[in-house]
C-alpha cells in the first residue's frame, strides 16, 4: 500500500475530506418509508422511451411516499456527448409532466451534472487509495489487449482480475518509479471477490436474487492525463446515490449483473446500501416474436417521436402506467393517473409497446376534450412543429370551434375519433379552413373515382347553380339525389351491380364528387354537417372549382 503522503500528492492539495461532503449533503430527515429516487440520463443521444418510463415510475413512487425525485445528468463520457441532448431531456420531462423535484439549479444536493462534481469524486477515490481498497494501474492499451487475447485463447473469463491484474500487487517502489517516469494511470477498485463466490441481494421487484460475485478490478477513475478527472459510472453512481441520499434505484434489468460490483463499492466506501429495483425492458412485436425496442431500428424508441407527432401527454402517461401495473389499464384515465404505482405489481416479462392501442387510447382521450381545450393544445404543439397552423387557429378561431363541433360534443353518442395526436389536426380538420384547403379542380383526380371529366364538370355546375343551404339533412342530401338521377347515376349500389353498363355509378359515387370537392377526401364526417359549417359561399367556391 502506498504511503499516505504519496497518495495525497496525487490529488489537489485543497481537496476536502469525506466529512466535508457528508456535512454538505446531510441525511434528508424524511418520514419513514419516503423514497428518494433518481433518473440518470446520459447526454450521448436522444432520450429513449424507456427513460421516460422509468422516470414516470421514479416520480410516482417519490411523490406518493413523500420523498423526492431527482434527475442527475450522467455526463462523465464527455467525448460522446451530443449537443442539445440535455435540453431535449428537459423538454420531454416537461411535455409528459414528470419534471423532477431536483435538477440543475433546483435542489440542495447538487450539482446535478456529474461533470461538475469532480472534487466530490476525487475525495472518495483518494480515500479508497489511502485505505488500499483501490490502486494505481499503469497498464497500457497494448498490455490490456494482450491480456484479453490470452484469456480468450485459454477460454477464461475476460477481465482484469487475479493474476491478470498486473498492477494489483505491485510494490510501492514499482508504483513510485512509474509515477517518476510520468506514465499515465487509472485508478482501479481492488475487488474482494473470489472465483466461485456468489452474491445474494433482494430486488424490490424480483425478490431474492443470487449472482456471481464481482472479482474484476474495475476502473473507478479515468486516466490521469485527462481533464477534468472524472470517474466511471460504477463509482460515480455509488458516491452520488449516497450523498444525494437516494434510497431506491429503479433501472433496467441489464444492470442486474452489475449489482455485485456496486454493492462492493458501497461496502468499501462505508456507505449504506441502496435498494435496487430492476424493471423489464419495453418490447416490440416483430412477426411471431418480441424484441427490445431499439434506438437504432425503431423511431418510437425515441421520446422525440411522441413529442413531434403531438401524442397527448395524459394518454401516453395512462398507457405507460398500464404497462407498469396492469390494474391501472382497467381504470378510467383520470383515476389511473392519480392511483399509485406498485413495484410489487411490476412484471418481470417485458411489456409490449403497441402503437395501435396507444392510438386508440389517444383518440378516446381527445374525444373527451372540449373544442377550446383542443385548440389550446394543438396551438401549443404547433408553435414548434407547425407555425402556420398557429396563425390559422388564432385568426379563424370561430371556424375552428365550429369544425370541432361537427359530430362531437356531449350530446353525440359516438363522437368522432379521427383526431388521435396533434399532428393529425391538419388531416382531420384542415379542410374546414379555406387558407389550408387546396381546391380540387383537376377532374382526372383519382379521388373522383375515374368518372368522365365532362360528367364531373356538369354535375358540379348543376349542384352549384341550384344549391340551397337547407337545415334538414335529408332535404339537403335530396339535392344530390335529384342531380344523380338527372345525370344518369343508379339510385343505389344494388341497382348499379345489376346493370353496371347502364350507369356511370350510383348515388354513392355522385355524393363522392361533392365530398371530395368539399373535403378533399373520400372519407369525411357527415357531409351535410360539413357543408353547414363551411357556409354557402365556401361550399360554392369549392364546388365551382371542380366544375371549372
N, C-alpha and C positions, 0 to 999 in steps of 0.2 A: 504494500500500500504506500502511496506517495506521502511524503511529509506534508503536513497541513500548509506550511509556508509556500511550498512549491505549488500546491493546488490553488491556493488563494491568489498567487501571482498570475495564474492563467485567466483570472476574471477581473472585471473592473474593480478598482480599489474602493469605490464608494457603493459597492453592491450591498443592499440591505441583507440582514439575516432573516430567516424564516419568520421569526417572531414579529417582525415589522409587518409582513404581509398578513399574518394572522390577525393583527390588530386592525389593519386597513380593511379587511374583509371579515368582520366578526360573524358568529352564528346569527341567523336571522330572527330568532325568537318567535317563530311561527307557532300556531296551535298544533297540537298533536294530530298527526295524520295529514298535515298540509304538504302538498307535493310541489317541489321546485323542479321544473322540467326545463329542458333546453333543446333547441334545434341548432345544428351546426352546419349550415350550408357552406359549401366551398365555391368560391367565385371563379371556378375553372370552366364554367359553362352555364347553360340555362338551368333553371330550377326544374327538376324532374317532378312530375305529378306526385310521385311517392314522397317527396319532401313536403309538399303541401298536405298530403295525407297524414304524415307523422306530426307536422306542425299543428294540424287540427286536433289530433289526439292530445298532444302536449298542452295546447291551450285549454282544452276542455277539462282535463284532469287537474291542472293547476287552478283554474278558476273555481271549479266545484269544490275543491278541498281547501280553498282559502290560501293557496300558495302563490307562486309566481312563475310566469313563463318567459324564458329568455331566448333571444336569438343571438347567437355568437358566431360571427363570421370566421370560419376556419381557413385563413388565408396564408398559411405558412409555406405553401407551394407557390411562391410568387412568380416563378418562371412561367407557370401555366395559367396565370390569372387572365381572365377575359375582361377587357374594359366594358363597363356598364353592367356587369353581372350583379353587383350589389344593388344597383338601382332597380334592376329587374326583380330581385327578391322583394324589395320593399313595395314595389307596385303590386306584385302578386299577393302579398300578405294583406295589403290594404283592400284590394279588389274583393278578396274572398273573406274579409272580415276576421282574419286571425292575426291581427297585429300584436306584437309581443308586449308584455309589461315592461320588459327591459331590453334595450338595444341601443347601440350608438350613444347618444347623449342622454338617454333616459335610463335611470337606474344608478344605484350606488356601488355596483360590483364590477364596473368596467375598468379599463376599456373593453368593448365587446368585439374588437377585432384582434385576433391572436397576434398579428404582425406588430401590434402596438404594446405587447406585453413581454417584450424581450427580457427586461430586467427581472420580472417575476420568474420566468423560466430559468434564467441563469442562476438565480439564488438556489433553486431546488436541485438543479444539476450539480452545482458546486457542493451541495450538502450530500448528495449521493456519492460523489467522487471522494469527498472527505471521509465518508464512513466506509468506503470500499465497496459500496453497492453498485458503483459504476467505475469505468476505467477508460483511459485514453487508448484509441486504436488508430494506428498509423498504416493499416493495411492499404495497399494501392488497389486500383481498379483491376489491374492485371492479376494481382495475388488473389483477389476475391473471385475473379473469373476462373482462375486455376483451381481454387478450392471447389467451386461448383462443378466444374468439369470432372474432377476426380471423384466427387461424391456420386455424380450421375453414372460414371463408368463402373463404380462398385455397387450401384443400386442402393445407395444410402440416402436418407432424407437430406435434402439440401438445406443449407443454413450455416450460421456462424455459431458453433457450439462445441463443447468438449475439446477434443484435440484439434479440431478445425479452427477454434478461436485462438489464433496465433498470438494475439496480444493480451489475452486474458491474464496470463500468469507471468508476463514479462517483469523483470526486476525494476526497481526504481531507477537503477543506473541505466538500464536499456531505454526507459522512457525519457530520462533526462537527456540522454545522448540524442535521441530523435528530436526532442524539443530544441536542443542546441543547434541541430542542423537546420531548424526552421521548417521541418516537414509538417504538412497539414494533417490534421487528425479529426476524427469524430469521437463522440463520447458514447460508449455502449453501456447498457444495463447489464450487470453481472447476474444472470438468471440463476436462481437457486434450484431450478427444475432439473430433474434427472430422467434419463431414459426409462420408460416403463411406468413412470408415475402418472397418476390421474388426479384431476381437479374436479371437485364437486361444488356446485352452486345452485341457487334457486332462482329461476327465471319467473318474473311476475306474470307471464302469460303461459309458459310451458311447464312450470313447476320444477322439480329437481332435475338437474342435468349433470352429466359427467363428461369430461373431455380430457384428452391428453394434456398433461401439464406442459407449460412452455419451458423449453430448455434452450431456446435461441437467445443469444445476447443481442437483443435488438438495439439499433441506434436510437438514442434519445435526443442527441444534439447534433445538428448537421455540421459540415466541415468547417474547421477553424479559419479557413481562408475566405469565408463568405460573410457578407454584412447586409442586413442585420443577421445576427447569430440566432437562428430560430430552431425550435425543436421539431421532432416528428409528431405526427398525430397521436401516437400512443401516449407519449409523455405529456404533451400539451393538454390533452383531454383530462388526464388524471389530475394535473395541477389545477386546471380551470374548474373542473367539476367540484373539487374540494373547496377552493377559495370562493367560488360563487355559491357554495352551499347547495349545489344540486343534489337531490336525493333520489331521483328517478330518471334514468336514461332510457328513452324509447328509441329504438333504431332497428334497422333491417336485420333479418336473420343471418345475413352473410357475415355479421360481426360476432356470431356466437363463438367461432374458433379463436377469436382474439381475447375473449374474456379471461382465460388463464394468464395471459400476459398482463392485462390490465389489473387483475387482482394482485399479481406480484408487485406491480408498481405502487399500487395503493399501500400495500403492506410495507414495502421498503421505505416509502415516504412517511410512514406513520399516520396515514390518513384513514378515516373511517370509510369502509367500502360503500359504494353506492348500489342501489338496486337497479338491475337491468331488466328490460322487457323487450324481447326481440319479436318483431312483427313479421308476418309472412308478406312476401312481395306482391305487388299488383301484377296481375297476369292478363294475357290477351289470348283469345281463341284463334287458332290458326289451323284450319282444316279440322281434323279429328283430335287435335291435341292442344295443350295450352303451353305458353311460354311466358317468360317475364317480359313486361313492357320494356322496349329497348329505346334508348336515346337515339341510337343510330338508325333504326328501322321504322319507328312509329312516331308520326308527328304528334299524336295525342299523348305521348310521354312527356311533352313539354307543357308546363303551365301556361306559357305564352299562347299555345294553340287555343286554349279555352278563353283566354282574355281577348285575343284578336277576333275570335268568332262571336264574342259577346254572350257566352253562356251565362244565364242569370246566376249570380253567386249563391243565393239561398238554395236553388235547385241542385247545384253542384254539391254544396255542403250536405244537403239532405241525402243525396245519392251516396256520397262518400261515407257518411255516418252509418248508412245501412250496410256498407261493405265492412265496416269495423264491427258493428254489432247488428246481427240480422233482425233482432226485435225492433230496432229503430226504423227499419224499412216498412214495418207494418203500421206505424203511427202516422197521423196527419203531419204534414210538413212542419207547421209551426210548433207542434208538440215535440216532434223529433229533434228539432234544433235546440230545444230547451232541456230535453232529457239528458242526464249524464251518461257518458260513455263508461263502460266497464271493461277493464283489462281481462277480467275473468271470463268474459264472453267473447273474447277475440279468438278466432280460429287459427289453426296452425297451417291450414292449406291456403295458398294464395288466392285472394278474391279476384274474380274476373271483371275487368273493366269493359262494360258493354255500352257502346256509344248509342246504339239504337234505344236501349232502355233509358239512358240518360236523356236523349231527345224527347222521349215520351213524358218523362218527369218534368222537363223544362216546359213543354207545351201545356201540361196540366197546370203548372205554376203560373205561367204567363196568362192563362185564361182566367185566373182569379184576380188579376190586377185591373185597376181602372185605367181608362184612357190617359188620364193625367199622369199616372204613375209610369205607364209605358213610355209616353213621350219624354218624360224626365230621364228615365233610364237609358232610352235609346240615344237621347241627345248627349248624355254624359259619355256614353261609349263612343258615339260618332265624333265627338270633339277630337279624338285621337285618330280614329280609323276611317271616318267618312265626313270630313268637314262640310261638304256641300249639303249633306242631309241635315246638319245642324241648322244651317241657314233656312232651308226649306221648312223645317218644322217650326222655326221661330216666326217666319213670315206668313205661313199658312196654317197656323195653329188650329183655327176653327175647322178647316178642311181635314186636318189630321184627326181631330176628335170625332168628326162625323164619320170618317173612314173606320175608325176603331169601334164605332157603334154598330157597324154592319155585322149582323149575326153574332153579336157579343152583348154582354150585359146580364144583369141578374134575372131578367125576365126570359132569357133564352135558355131552354132546357139543355141543349147541346151546343155550347158556344164554339166558335171557330178555334181550331188549334193548329193553325198553319204558321204561327209565329213561335218558334222554339228558342231562338237566340237572336241577339240584336242585329247580327249581320243578315238575318233573313228579312229584315223590315222592308228593304227595297223590293225584294221579290214578292213578298206577301201584300204590301200596301203601296208600293211606289207608283202603281198605275193610277192611284187616286189623285196624284199631284201632276198637273199639266206640265210643270217645269221638269219633271223627271220622266215623263212618258214620251217615248218616241212613237210618233204616229205611224200607223200601219197603212202604207199606201201602195205597196208592191202586191199586186193581185196574184202574183205567182208564188207568194209566200207559202211555204209548206204547211203553216198553221191553218191555212184556209181550206185544207182538205183536197186540193187538186181540182177544184171546180173551175169551170171555164171563166177566164178573166172578164168576158163580156157579161156573163150572168152575175158575177160578183158585183161588178160596177152598177148594173141595172138594179139589182136587189138593194144595194146600199143607197142608191139615189132615191129610189121609191120610199125606203124607210125614212130617210131624212126629210123628204118633201112632205110626207104625211104624218110626221112624228107628233105624238101627244104625250105630255108628261102626266100620265094617269096615276092616281094614288093606289088604286086596286091592282094588285099584282097580276091577277088573271086577265083583267081587262087590258093591262099594259102588254102582256105577252100575246094577247089576241092580235096585236098589230103585226107581230112576226108571223103568227099563224096564217093570217089573211094573205100576207105577201108571199109566204111559202107556197100557198095554193096557186096564187096568180102566176108565179114563176115556175110552176110545174114540179114542185117538190112533193114527195109522198107524204100523206098525213101522219104516218108513223113508221118506225123502223120495220115493223112486221110486214106492212104493205110493200115497202121497198124490197124486202127479202123475197117476196113472192114474185115480183116482176122487176128485177133490177135494171133492165134495159129501158124501162118506161119512164124512169125518173133520174134526175141528176143527183138526187139524195133525198133524205127525209127531212121532216121538220127539225130533227136533231142537227143536221148539217146546216140548215138555214139559220137556226139560232146560233150556231157556232160562228157564223160570219159576224154577227153583231157582238158576240162575246169577245172574239179576237180583236175586233175594231175598238172595243171599249177598254179591254184589259190587257191585250197583248198575249193572252194565254188561252189555251183550250180548256183550262180548269179555273174556276173562279167562284167567289161567293155568289149568292143569289143575284141574278142578272138585273132584276127589277130594282133591288136594293142598291146595287152599284149605280144604275142609271139615275135614281133619285138623288143619290149622294153627289154624283158628279154635276148634276144640274143640266137643264136643257141645252144651254149654249155649248157646254163642253161635250155633251153627247153628240150634238150636231157637228161640231168641229171634227170629232174623231171619225164619225161615220162618213162625212163628206170627203175626208181624206181617202177613205177606202174607195168611195165612189169615183174619185178622180175628177 
